[in-house]
Amino acid sequence: MKRTQHAKEIAQRFRELVEEAGDTLADPHYDELSLLIEAGIDTALVETLEKMANKLDELSHAVRHSAEFFD
């Protein structure tokens, strides 16, 4: 599922919970919530990719080291 659509669905579910409680918020607040959720998803994704890149870097160094000392 795409991040933007997922963020909108989460914001929509929050809207439903707010309305079930008998409250209401203006539409721009839900739009902002959706953007904040998407930013959080993006941050988590970037952090995960950075960890993967670090692991790949370590692996490439290990492979290079092994190749240098291969008999």
C-alpha positions, -999 to 999 in steps of 0.1 A, spaced: 0 0 0 13 34 -8 24 57 21 1 86 12 -30 64 9 -22 45 41 -17 78 59 -51 90 46 -68 58 58 -53 62 93 -65 98 94 -99 87 82 -101 61 110 -92 87 135 -119 110 122 -144 81 127 -133 76 163 -136 114 170 -171 115 154 -182 84 173 -172 102 205 -195 130 195 -167 155 187 -156 171 155 -125 187 139 -122 208 108 -111 191 76 -77 209 75 -68 192 108 -73 158 93 -53 168 63 -25 179 85 -28 147 105 -25 127 73 7 146 64 22 140 99 14 103 96 30 101 62 61 119 75 63 94 103 61 65 78 88 81 57 111 86 87 107 49 97 114 39 61 145 60 59 158 47 92 153 11 81 170 17 47 200 33 65 203 2 87 202 -20 57 228 1 39 251 -1 69 247 -39 70 255 -40 32 285 -18 37 298 -41 65 292 -72 43 310 -56 13 340 -48 35 340 -84 47 338 -98 12 366 -74 0 388 -85 30 382 -122 22 390 -116 -14 423 -99 -5 435 -128 16 421 -156 -6 446 -183 -13 
